[in-house]
Amino acid sequence: MSYDDVEIEDMEWNNELQAYTYPCPCGDLFQITKEDLKLGEEIARCPSCSLYITVVYNVEDFLDKKSNKPIEPSKQQPVTVA
């Protein structure tokens, strides 16, 4: 069972770890990466103890946004056949 449910907004981005973090009672930090979030992972683990938390977030906020630009056809150059 999860130690706690924590909103992603309550977590801090840690550039050094490249992960969202939240204080663990043991003194270390729960951690979860953006890649984990993109995959739909919702468990942030503490590397120093057995505790983990459930991260509450909208997975759509972490998906890569595809460009909405229309695909332009390639411009063909005329070829002269002799």
N, C-alpha and C positions, 0 to 999 in steps of 0.2 A: 504494500500500500504506500502511496505517495506521502511524503512528509507534509506537503502543502501544495495548493494550487496558486500559481503566481502569474499575474498578467504580464505580458511581454513589456508593457509600458513601465512596469515597476522594476525591470531589470536594467542593467547598465551595459553598454557596449565597451568591451575591453580591446583596444587596438593591439596590445602586446599578445594576447591570447587569440585574437580574431574570433571572439565568441561573446555572446551575451552572458552576463554573470549575475549572481544573486548570492548574498551572504549565507553561508551554511552555519548551523550552530556549532560545528566542530572548529570553526575559525577559518576554514578554507572557503572556496566559492563553488557554487553550482555553476556548470558551464553547458552551453549549447551553441553550436555554430549556425551561421546562416545556411550553410549547405544542409545541415540536419533539418532545419525549419522548412527549407524548400522541398525536402523529401517527405514532409508531413510528420516528422518526429516531434513528439511533444514532451519528452522526458529529458530533463537537465540533471546530470549526475555530478556528484562531488567526487573529485579524484582522491580525496583523503579518507573518506569513510563510506559506509554503505547507503547513506541517505540519497534520495533523489526527489525532485519536485516535478509536478506537471505544469508545463508552460501553456498558458491560455493565450492563443493568438489566432489570427485569420491567415491561413496558409496562402491565400491569394495575394496577401501583401508581400510575400517573399518569392513569388513566381516571377520568372523573367518576363518582362513586358515585350511583346512582339511589336514591331513597327507596323503602324497602320498605313504606311505609304503604299500606294498602288505600285505594282511591279511594272516598270516601263519596258516595252519591247526593245530589244537591241536594235540599234540603227544599222541597217545593211547598206553597204557601199556598192554602187554599181560596178560591175566587172565587164570590161570590154574584151570580147573574144575575137581574135584576128584569124 
